[in-house]
């Protein structure tokens, strides 16, 4: 049991879906206002949600943040095929069953956002409402959807070339033997969190200090944070997380039955202005032009955080509470993203937040 910024973080390991999953929790269990499930991205851990867990635990919410399959204290199967979206969603549903949770609020970021979209497609009955950050519902990455479908890896290869990080990750063992070798973990995590996936920088093959200096950390990141992430990935390596990318095409094939399915869950979407996926070709037109709302009919609001990058749950932890509780939460209807009054953000005027 550990205390972070006033919140008591409890840790336990549970057996789910034939793996052992490390879970961090905060807030009351038996008589809470509800449970919020946090799903992290790459290369992150439960730890990325510590600020939001503290805030919501203080408000009487039960917070659950697992290390996903392949990360941190959770089992990392050796075969690539064990990291499909179906495996990860299966882990999450088994976790809910083990904890006795019928429905949860879901908050996702990066790969956790993609998994959250799958959870809402496959089992909307288990989700009260969704706040997804960074990655919008991009159907061509989620499911094979017709004769003109282009596999995600083919798309990224054509659009950005074979050196693009998602393309480099495809060959098992290659990235882990070079850039993502465990012995480089601390330095690499420092570089990634300061520079990658934001403002046009994907994840260059060589993150040289002279090109991407990190002598001074941004105010939202501490050396202690880097120590935590670095130590965990030095211990476990990066293969588990990279294996998610190696299943991009496989996920689309497996999810073909949901090719035209819509996300029928109350949803809010929050993205940093500099988020790399927000600048994929056609994505902004999709998000703001009506396509997103068509695919996610219960989409309540789109929030773009001006000046923010990829790691918004860390960058804007004091400005954005994911989620803040609205009065309708007492009726289990949903929840909202609440911005600090001085936080720079834009909202789609035609999508009204009325959770």
Secondary structure as the mmCIF struct_conf table of DSSP 4:
data_model
#
loop_
_struct_conf.conf_type_id
_struct_conf.id
_struct_conf.beg_label_comp_id
_struct_conf.beg_label_asym_id
_struct_conf.beg_label_seq_id
_struct_conf.end_label_comp_id
_struct_conf.end_label_asym_id
_struct_conf.end_label_seq_id
STRN STRN1 UNK A 2 UNK A 4
TURN_TY1_P TURN_TY1_P1 UNK A 5 UNK A 6
STRN STRN2 UNK A 7 UNK A 16
TURN_TY1_P TURN_TY1_P2 UNK A 17 UNK A 18
STRN STRN3 UNK A 19 UNK A 26
BEND BEND1 UNK A 27 UNK A 27
BEND BEND2 UNK A 29 UNK A 29
TURN_TY1_P TURN_TY1_P3 UNK A 30 UNK A 31
BEND BEND3 UNK A 33 UNK A 33
STRN STRN4 UNK A 35 UNK A 39
TURN_TY1_P TURN_TY1_P4 UNK A 42 UNK A 43
HELX_RH_3T_P HELX_RH_3T_P1 UNK A 46 UNK A 49
HELX_RH_AL_P HELX_RH_AL_P1 UNK A 50 UNK A 58
TURN_TY1_P TURN_TY1_P5 UNK A 59 UNK A 60
STRN STRN5 UNK A 62 UNK A 66
HELX_LH_PP_P HELX_LH_PP_P1 UNK A 67 UNK A 68
TURN_TY1_P TURN_TY1_P6 UNK A 69 UNK A 70
BEND BEND4 UNK A 71 UNK A 71
TURN_TY1_P TURN_TY1_P7 UNK A 72 UNK A 73
BEND BEND5 UNK A 74 UNK A 74
BEND BEND6 UNK A 78 UNK A 79
HELX_RH_3T_P HELX_RH_3T_P2 UNK A 80 UNK A 83
BEND BEND7 UNK A 84 UNK A 84
HELX_RH_AL_P HELX_RH_AL_P2 UNK A 85 UNK A 99
TURN_TY1_P TURN_TY1_P8 UNK A 100 UNK A 100
BEND BEND8 UNK A 102 UNK A 102
STRN STRN6 UNK A 104 UNK A 109
TURN_TY1_P TURN_TY1_P9 UNK A 110 UNK A 110
HELX_RH_AL_P HELX_RH_AL_P3 UNK A 111 UNK A 122
HELX_RH_3T_P HELX_RH_3T_P3 UNK A 124 UNK A 126
STRN STRN7 UNK A 127 UNK A 133
BEND BEND9 UNK A 134 UNK A 134
HELX_RH_AL_P HELX_RH_AL_P4 UNK A 139 UNK A 142
BEND BEND10 UNK A 143 UNK A 143
BEND BEND11 UNK A 146 UNK A 146
TURN_TY1_P TURN_TY1_P10 UNK A 147 UNK A 148
HELX_RH_AL_P HELX_RH_AL_P5 UNK A 152 UNK A 160
TURN_TY1_P TURN_TY1_P11 UNK A 162 UNK A 163
BEND BEND12 UNK A 164 UNK A 164
HELX_RH_AL_P HELX_RH_AL_P6 UNK A 165 UNK A 168
TURN_TY1_P TURN_TY1_P12 UNK A 169 UNK A 170
BEND BEND13 UNK A 171 UNK A 171
TURN_TY1_P TURN_TY1_P13 UNK A 172 UNK A 173
HELX_RH_AL_P HELX_RH_AL_P7 UNK A 174 UNK A 177
TURN_TY1_P TURN_TY1_P14 UNK A 178 UNK A 180
HELX_RH_3T_P HELX_RH_3T_P4 UNK A 182 UNK A 184
HELX_RH_AL_P HELX_RH_AL_P8 UNK A 185 UNK A 195
TURN_TY1_P TURN_TY1_P15 UNK A 196 UNK A 197
STRN STRN8 UNK A 198 UNK A 198
TURN_TY1_P TURN_TY1_P16 UNK A 199 UNK A 200
STRN STRN9 UNK A 201 UNK A 201
BEND BEND14 UNK A 205 UNK A 206
TURN_TY1_P TURN_TY1_P17 UNK A 209 UNK A 211
BEND BEND15 UNK A 212 UNK A 212
BEND BEND16 UNK A 215 UNK A 216
TURN_TY1_P TURN_TY1_P18 UNK A 219 UNK A 220
HELX_RH_AL_P HELX_RH_AL_P9 UNK A 223 UNK A 236
BEND BEND17 UNK A 238 UNK A 238
HELX_RH_AL_P HELX_RH_AL_P10 UNK A 239 UNK A 245
TURN_TY1_P TURN_TY1_P19 UNK A 246 UNK A 247
HELX_RH_AL_P HELX_RH_AL_P11 UNK A 248 UNK A 254
TURN_TY1_P TURN_TY1_P20 UNK A 255 UNK A 255
HELX_RH_3T_P HELX_RH_3T_P5 UNK A 256 UNK A 258
TURN_TY1_P TURN_TY1_P21 UNK A 259 UNK A 260
BEND BEND18 UNK A 265 UNK A 265
STRN STRN10 UNK A 267 UNK A 272
TURN_TY1_P TURN_TY1_P22 UNK A 273 UNK A 274
STRN STRN11 UNK A 275 UNK A 275
HELX_RH_3T_P HELX_RH_3T_P6 UNK A 276 UNK A 279
BEND BEND19 UNK A 280 UNK A 280
TURN_TY1_P TURN_TY1_P23 UNK A 281 UNK A 282
HELX_RH_AL_P HELX_RH_AL_P12 UNK A 283 UNK A 288
BEND BEND20 UNK A 289 UNK A 290
HELX_RH_AL_P HELX_RH_AL_P13 UNK A 291 UNK A 295
BEND BEND21 UNK A 296 UNK A 296
TURN_TY1_P TURN_TY1_P24 UNK A 297 UNK A 298
STRN STRN12 UNK A 299 UNK A 305
TURN_TY1_P TURN_TY1_P25 UNK A 306 UNK A 307
BEND BEND22 UNK A 310 UNK A 310
HELX_RH_AL_P HELX_RH_AL_P14 UNK A 312 UNK A 315
TURN_TY1_P TURN_TY1_P26 UNK A 316 UNK A 319
STRN STRN13 UNK A 320 UNK A 324
HELX_LH_PP_P HELX_LH_PP_P2 UNK A 325 UNK A 326
HELX_RH_3T_P HELX_RH_3T_P7 UNK A 327 UNK A 331
TURN_TY1_P TURN_TY1_P27 UNK A 332 UNK A 332
BEND BEND23 UNK A 333 UNK A 333
STRN STRN14 UNK A 336 UNK A 339
TURN_TY1_P TURN_TY1_P28 UNK A 341 UNK A 342
STRN STRN15 UNK A 345 UNK A 347
TURN_TY1_P TURN_TY1_P29 UNK A 349 UNK A 350
BEND BEND24 UNK A 351 UNK A 351
#
